[in-house]
Amino acid sequence: MHPNANPKYNAGYTGDLRAVISHLERRLVTSQHHGTTKLDDADSYIGGPIYLVGYSLGANIITKYLGEESLHGTLPKCIGGGAALGNPLHIASNSIPFPWNMILAMGVKKSVLQNLSVYKKHHDRGFQSAVKKALLSRTIGQVDDAFAPYIVRNEGDPPYTTRVGYSNGKEYWHDSSSHRYVGNVSVPLLKVVARDDFLVFGQFASKLNHCLENPNVVVVKTHCGGHLGWQESPPPAKDSKGKEIPSPWFGANRGSWSDVAVADFIEALLYIREDNRKKDEEVIENAKEARMHKIVSRL
């Protein structure tokens, strides 16, 4: 896995995802009309539809993207659905309990220190002051509040113009919270969350009604799994020398249950899509035959 090298990455900016999908849409389209690419026909794409899968804040971003685009009828026809795993729905960094609020802050500050040379290239005094304030922060909520005026964002209406800055962390969290958008999602969306997810379950549960009000959203709550830890079996035991101990239970299956669940969900959507396509073709064919019989009967 490669580290995220995108300087604009945050909990709610959908501009990057939108740009990638727009690029893929142009690459996938096959029909041409008078020298211009047609993007209004779902059957004109090579390889079928695209399904979005996101984890944690990535899940929040794809949910927000699908909601933004669906609300305004601008969701590309090539998007067939999605899956969001470990999505907090409600972003509120100031409500993350101890010690996680401090541990997450340490992670962000470590990243800032590792890339301090990049940050120093920005000579804006306000930004440099924000960096110092973030490094002196104790909690992730304080870090967000320090960086809020310099966080990249996008407008919620077409053309989803990119802007910079929030007045404070609270405004950033409110704008980024995907529960405000999930009710608009117009394609099938799978939500998976674990009850023992210390990081997001409380926030997810508080906004669950927004998911349940949308018939396009399927919610799966597991009893365990923590934050994105849905392994099919426990990790293998090791002896004092670090060698794995053979066991029919531990390490027997190192796959992720969530990966299988997402694959099954997408496979079901593809099956339904193909079944509907065949039914549509049958209806069209029957209509043609009925019209032909009507013409013949008049002769």
N, C-alpha and C positions, 0 to 999 in steps of 0.2 A: 504494500500500500504506500502510495506517495503522499507526502505532506501537502496540505492545502496551501498553495502558493498565491492564492488570489487575494490581493490587498483589500478588495471591496467586500469580502465575505462577512456576513453577519446574520442575525436570526431572521431577518425579514426581507432582505433585498432579493427581488425575483428577476432583476434585469439580466443577470448572467444566464440563468436557466432559459429565459425567454429568447435570448440571442442564440443559444445552442439549438433550441427547438426550431427556431426560424431557419437556421442554417440546414438542419437535417430535413426540414420540410421541403426546402428547395432542392436538396439532393435526391430525395425520395420520389418526387413527383415525376410522372412519365408522360402525361398528356400535354400537348402543345396546341395552342390555338392562335393562328396568325402571328407566330413568332413570340408570343408571350406565354408564360407559364400559368396554367390554370391550377388554382389551389382550392377549388370549391367542391371537388369530387373526392369522397373518401375512398373510392375504389381506384383512384388514379395513382396510388402509391405503390412502390416496389416493396415487397416483403411484408405487407400488411401494416397494421397500426403500431404506434409506439406506446409503451406502458412505462410510467414513471415510478421509480421506487426510491424512497428516501428514509434515512435513519436519523433519529433524534432531531437536531435542528434542520437537517436535510429534509426530514419528514414534514417539519413545519413549513419549510420553503415551498415544497411541491404542493402542499395543501393550499397555501396562500396563492400560489400561481394559478392553480386550477380554479379557485374561487374567483380571483380577479378576472380571469379570462372568460369564465362561464357567465358571470354577472353581465358582462357587456357583449356577449355573443361573439367574442373574438378568439375563442379557443380553437386552435388549428384542428382541422378534420383528421389529421394523422394521429391525434392523441386518443387512444382507446380506453384509458383508465389509469389507475395508479394504486400504490400501496404505501402507507406511511406507518412506520414502526417506531414506537417510543416517542411519539409526538406530544409535547407538553400542552398543545392547544393554547394555553394561556401563559404568555411569557411574563414572568414577574421575578426578576433576579433578586429583588430585595426580600422576597419571601422564602428563599431557599434556606433551610435550617442549618444550624451548626452541626458538624464541622464542614459540611459540603460547600457552604458559601465561601469559606476560607480556602478550601482545597481548590475549588474552581478558580478563585482569584489568583492563587499561586501559579496555576497552569497558564493563565493568560499573561501574568507578569513574566513568567519564564520565557514565553514566546516573544514578548516585547524586548526583553534583554538580549535574546538570541538574534534579534533583528534590529538592534539599536542603531546600527550604522545606517540602515534604511530610513529609520525615523528621523535621524539627524539631518537628512537631506532636505527635509521640509523646514524651511526657515521661518515659517509663521510662528510668531511668539505665542499666540494663543494655543496653537497645537503643541508646541514644546512644553507649555505649561500643563496641558492636559496629560501629556505623557508622564511628566513628573508626578502629577496628582494620582494617576492610575497606579504608578509604581509604589506609591505610598499608601494605597488603599488596602484595606484588610479584607473586604468582602467583594464578591463578584458584582453585587449591586452597586457598590461604590465605583468599581472599575467602569461599568456601563455608564454611570452618571458622568464620569470624567470624560469619556470619549464621545458621549452623545452628540455634541455639536459638530463632530467631524465624521459621523457615521453616514455612509452612503445609503440612500433610500430611493424609492421610486413612487411616482404618483399612482393612485389606485384606479385612475381612469385612462383610457387610450389617449395618446400613444404610450402611456406609462413612462413618462419622462423621468430621467434620472436627476436627482437633486442631492444635496449634501446638508446634513445637520438636523438634529432635534434639539428642542429647548432644554431637555433633560432626559434622564433615564426613563422616567415614567412615560413620557411621550413615545420614546423608542419602543418600550415594551408593548404599549397599547397598539401602536401601528403594526408591530411585528406579529402580534398574537393571531394565529390562524383560525381561532374559533370565530372570529368576525367574518371569515370568508367561507368556512366549510359548508355552510347552509346553501351556498350558491353553486356548489360543484355539480356539474351536469353529466359527468361520466362516472362509472363504477369506481369506488375508492374503498380500499380495505384499510382499516385501522387496527393495529395490534399493539396492546399494552399489557404489561405485567402488573399484578396487584402489589407485588413487592418491589416495584421500581421506585427506589428512594428519591429519585431525581425528578420524575415527571408525573407519577400517578395521581398525586393529590391535585395538581393543577389540571390534569386531564379530566379527572372525575368531576371537578367543579364546573366544567364546561361541556360535559358529555351530552347534555340536552341538545346542543347545537348540531351534534352529529346525528342523533336519533331523529331529529326533525326532518332530515334529508333522506329520502328513500334510496338515493344512490350510494349512501355510505353504509358499509358493513363494519361493525365493531366487534373485535375479538379481545376478551380479557382473559389472560391466563393467570393461574394461581401463583406461579413462580416464573423466574426468568431474569429478575432484576432489570437493569437498564441494558437492553439489547443482548442479554445473555441466554438466549433460548437454545442451549445445547441439547442434543438428543440423548447424551449420556455424560456422566461426570468425567473429568479428565483422568487419564491413567495414573495409577499410583506408581511411585518410584522408590527404589531402595536407597540405601545410604550412599551409593556410588552414582546415583542419578539415573540408573537404568530402569526402564519401565517394567513393571511387574505384570505378567499376563493375567488377565481377568475377563470373565464373560460379561461383567457389568461395567467396570470402569474403563473408559476409552474404547469400548466396543464399537461405538459409532460416533465419530468426531464431527459429524455434520451438524448443521443448524436446523432446528425444527422450523424456525421462521422462514428460512430460505425455501424449504419444501412447501410451506403454507402459501407463500407468495407465488411460487411457481404453479401450484395447483389452482390458485385464484385466477391467474392470468390464463392458464390453460382452459378453465371453464369459460372465461370471457371470449376466448378465441372460438370455442365450440359454439357458444350461443351466437356469435357474430356470423359464423359460417352457416349455422342452421337458419338464421334469419335471412341470409343472402339467398339460400336455396328456396325458401318460402316465397321471397319476393320474386325470384325468377319464375316460380310456378304460377304465381298470381298473374304475372305479365303474360306468360305463355297461354294461360287459360283465357285471359282477356282477348288475346290475339285470335284464338280459336273461335271464341264466341262472336267476335266481330266478323270473322270469315264466314261462319255459318249464317250470320244475318245477311251478309252480302249475297251469298249463294241462294238463300231462300227468296230473295227479291228477283232473281233471274227468271 
